[in-house]
Amino acid sequence: MSPLAIGGLAVAGLVLAALPALLTLANLRVFRPAPPVDPEAAPPRVSVLVPARNEARAIGRLCHDVLASTGVDLELVVLDDGSTDGTSEIVAGIAARDPRVRPMRGVPLPAGWCGKQHACWQLAGAARHDTWVFLDVDVAPAPDAIARAVAFLDASGAALVSGFPRQRTACFLDWLLLPLIHFILLGFLPIARSRMDGSPGLAAGCGQLFVTRRADYARAGGHEAIRASLHDGVKLPRAYRRAGLVTDIFDATGLASCRMYERNADVWRGLSKNATEGIAAPATIVPFTLLLAGGQVLPFVLAAGGLATGWRGWPRWAIPVTLAAVALAWLPRLLEAGRFRQSVGSGLLQPFGVVVFLAIQWAAFVRKLLGLKTTWRGRPLAPQ
């Protein structure tokens, strides 16, 4: 490779690594936790709405965690969406001991709906209170999590808010890849601008934890507005913004944790199922591939090649440029490891993680082009 080409790649890697690094530094200042609860205020009345399908492993723990909540007057509504593993029986047993728990049986999935959106739509119709917290079974909330999430909704003035819990890992791929949730969020979304600009394209959220109110949900069309979607974390905030409503996000690291997967195969399938409505969409997959590969992989490839050859044939100025690009690629991940209780080792493997992540995105993109279908919890991922 010519010295000119090496220098050009070094500069490209530096620029593409600097963009998410600088935005992350800015976002870490505004991506804040939910505020503490005013002990003098009356406890809010909240409906905690939980869709469950084949969740016997975790539903009992989730119910226990929610019922231990402080600072709220709550009901817990759990919709059993056609489970075959005893989920319904576990919830019924808890409801027999605690009247705050209300089990529901979901109706069969209609054509054109995806399972989670239909389950959440039914839960919304059954809620007795006007403030709602949609919670995934995989989430483990702290006792003050629900009260503080509602406090953030109040303080933000938004119609829909979403918290990003700490992601607990159980296998290699989730250890490697799940920290990229925070990296991509903070490295490519200008949070301060998104709070001033109501564009749907600047919407963000995490489907594990949403907080809203009845009237705003109805105005936005709720989950019916995204009934064919697999990715409520992105699509629900966009629906609110299209209705002229404000959405916001907060750091829920100290309020809740989530263990999404147990096996490497589940991680691959889980990230694939949402991919084509996010980064692997036709309009975004090429730009994001260039941004991620150019800023997070290219600097390490150049540095490895330079070290292996003793930097022979390199313009002298390109060496510090390449090393600076490597440092900037690592910087967000190492800062996030401390802030969000992530693994430093996973951060150091950032280039490898990005390669695997992009492989998942492209595999999902190709599968969609070919019309191939996969299943999740026993259902086809595509709407019926």
N, C-alpha and C positions, 0 to 999 in steps of 0.2 A: 504494500500500500504506500502511495506517495506521501511525503511529508505534508503536502497541502490537504490531502484527504484526511489524514490523521488529525491535523489541526482543526479542520472543519467539523469532524465528528466530536472532537473534544469540546469545542464551543457549543455544539448542539446539545451534547449531554449536560453541560453546565447549565445552559438556559432551561432545559426541560426539567432538571433536578431542582433548580432554584424556584421555579414557579410554585410547586406544591409546598416546598419548604417555607417560603415566605408567607404564603397564605395560611399554612398551619400555625405559624407563630402569631399571626393576627387573630386567627380563630380561637386559639387556646385562651385568649383573653376574654372572649365574649360567649364561649360555649360553657355556661356556668351550671352548677347544680341548682336544683329547686330550692326555694327559700325555706327556712324553718317555719313551723306552724306557730301562729299566735296563740299562746295558752289561754288567753282571755276570750278568744272568739268561740262562738258556738260551733260544735262539730258539724261539718257539712254532711248532708244526706247523699250517699253515693251508691249507685248500682255498679257492682263489679261484674263484668260480663265476660264469661270464659267459654269459648268454643272448644269442644273436646271430641276427638275421634281416636279410639284405641290408645288411651292415655292411662291405662291402669297402673303403669309403673310410677307415674308422677302425680296423678290427680289428687290423691290423698294428701301428699305433702303440700301441694298448692293450696288446697282448701284450708289446711292447718295454718299456713302462712297468712292467708288473707284474713281468716277469722281472728288472728292475733293482732290485727291492725289496731293502732291507737289513733285517737283524735278524729275519728269519723264515725258516723252512724250509717252502717252499710247493710246492704243485702248482697249476697253472692248468688248469681244466677249462672248455672252451668248447663250448657246445652250438649247433650249426648248426640253426636252426629253419626248415628249408625254404627256405633262401636260393636265389636265382636269379642272383646277381651275382658269384660267385667267392669269397664269404666262406670257404667250406669249404676251397677250394684254398689260400688264403693261410694259414689256420691249420695245415693239413697240412704246408705247407712249413716253417713255424716249428717244428712238433713234430718234424720230421725232424732239425732241428739242435739241439733242446733237449729232453731227456727229461722235463723238468718240465711240459711242455705235453701235455695229453691232449684230443684232439678227440673230439666226440660228434656223432652224427646224431640229431636229434629224431624221435620217432615222430609220425604224423599227429595232428592236434589232435582230441581226443574232443569229443563233444557236451557242452555245459554248461561248458566251460573257455574262458578267454581265453588268448591265446597266451603272454604273458610268464609268467603263473602256471604254466602247464603246463611251460614250459621250465625254470623254476626248480625245480619239483617233480622233474623228471627229474635235474637237476644234483644236487639234494640226495641222491637215491638213489645217485648215482655217486661222491660224495665219499669219499675215503679217510681224511682226517683228521677230527677231531671239532670243530674250530673252523672256522667258515665265514665268508667274506666274499662277499656277493652284490654284484656290481659291474656297472653298465651300461657298454656299450661307449663311450658318449660321455664317460665320466669319464677324466681324465688324472691318475693318482695320483703324488705325489712319492715318492722312494725310501723314505722312512720312513713313508709313509701307512698301509700295512697293519699294520705293527708297532705304530704308535701307536693305530690304531683298535682293535686287539685289547687294547692296554693300557688303553684307556678302558673296554672291556667288563669287564676284570678289576677296575678301580678302582671302577666304578659299582655293581657287584654286580647289574647288570641281566641279564636273559636275552636281550634284543634291544636293540641300540643302533644308531643311525642318524646319519650325518654329513651335514651340509649343505655341499656344495662351493661354491666360488666359481663363479658363473655367467658364462661368457664369452659375448659377444654378437656377432652377425654382421650383423644387419639392424635396421631401425628398431623393429619391434614387440617384439623380444626386449630391445633396449636400454631400451625404455619400460616393459615389463611384467614381465620376470623379476625385477627387484629387489623386486617386490611379494611374492615368496615369503618373503623375510625380514621385510618389513613386516607381513604378515598373521600369520606365525608369532609374532613377538615382540610384536605389538600386541594380539593376541587370545587367546594361550595363556599362562596363568600357569605358567611352567615350574617354579618352586619348588613350587607346589601339586601340579603333575602328578607330581612325584617322590615326594610323600608320599601321594597319593591314586591308587589303582590303577584308577580308573574308566576304562572304555574311551573315554568321551567326552573325556577329557583326553589321549588318546594322540596322538602325532605322530611323523612320520618322513619321510624322503626316500628314495624308491625307488631312487635312484642308488647308495646305499651303505648296506648293512645288514651287521651283524656279529652272529652268534649261535653257539650250539653245538648239536650233534646232538641231545642229550637234550632240551633246551628246545624245539627246533624240533618234535620229535616230540610232546611234550606239548601244544604249542599247535595241532597239526594242520598246521603249515606252510602252504605255498601251496595245499594241497588245501582248507584251511578257507576260503580266499578265491578259490576256483577261478573263480567267475563275475565277479570284480571286475576293473575296469580300473585301480584306484588302489591299488597295494600300499603306497604311501607312508603312507596312512591306514589301510587295512584290515589289513595285517599286524600292526602294533603293537596294534590293537584285538583281533585274534585272540589274541595273547599275553596281553593283560590279561584277556580273558574266561576264559582258562585259569588265572588267578591269578598270572601272571608279571609281573615288573617290566620296563618299557621305559624308555629314556632317549635323549636326543639330544645332539649336540655340534657345535661349530663346526669345520667342516673347511675353512675358507677357506684356511688355510696348508698344507693337506695335499693338496688335490685341486682341480681345476677341471673344469668341464663345459661343453661347447658342445652344446646340445640341438638347435638349429635353424640353418638356413642362410637360409631365405626367410620373408617375412612370412606367406605362406599357411600355411607349416608351423607357425608360432607359433600362429596362430588355431586350426588343427586340433588341435595338440598340447595346448593349454590346454582346448579344448572336450572332448577325449576323456575327461578326468578330472573335468570340472566337475560332472556330476550325482551323483557320489559324494562331493562336497565341498560347496563353497559353493552350487552350483546344485541341491542336493537340495531336495525340496519343503519340508522343515521348516526349512531355513536360508536359502533364497534371499531371502525378504522381510526377515527380521531383518538379514542382512548387507548388503542393499541400503540399508536405512535407516541402519545404522551407517557404512558407507563413504561413501554419498552425503551423509549429514548431517554427518559429521565431516571429510571430505576434499574435498568439492566445494562444499557450501553456503557455507562461510566465504569462499571465493574469489569465488563469484557475488555474495554480499552486498557484499564489498569493492569489486568491479568496479562494481557498480551505484551504491554510495555515491560512489566517486571520479568516476564519469561525471556524477553529478548535483550534485556539490559537497556531498554529504551533506545536501541539502535535505530537510526532513521527517523527519529522523532524530532520535530522542532523543539528547542529547549523550553520555549514558553508553554507548549502544550502539556508538559508534564504536570506543573502545578495546577493548570486548568482542570486536568483529568482528576487529580487527587481532590481538588475542591469539589468537583461534581460528585465524587464518591462520598465525601463528607456530608454534602447537602442531601444526598439520597438517604443516608442513614439518619440524619438529624431528626426528621419528624417521627420516625419509628422509635428512636431512643427516648425522645421527649414523651411520646404517648405511652411508652412502656411504664414510665414513672407515674404519669398522671392517671392512667386507666388500669393500672395493675396488670399489665401485660408482660409477657416473657421478653427479656432482653435478648435471649438466644434466638427467638423467632424474629426479632427486629434485625439482628445481624444477618439473618438469612433472607433479607428483603428481596434481593434479585431473584433468588430461586422461588420464593413465594409468589412474586409477580409473574414469573414464567408459568407456574402451575395455574395461577388464577386466570391468566389470559388463555391458557389451553382450555380451561372449563368454559370460558365465554365463547371461544370459537367453536368448540364442540357443540354447545347449545345452539349457536347460530346455524351451524351446518345441519343439525338435526331438524331444526324448524324448516329450513329450506327444503329438506327432503321429505317433510311431512311425517317424520317419525314421532311416535308418542311414547311417553314413559308414564309411570304411575307413582303416586305418593300416598302412603297410608291406604293402599288398596284401591285408589281411584285414578283414572286417567287424568293427567294434568291439564289437557285441553278441555275447554268447556264442552259439555255434551250437546 
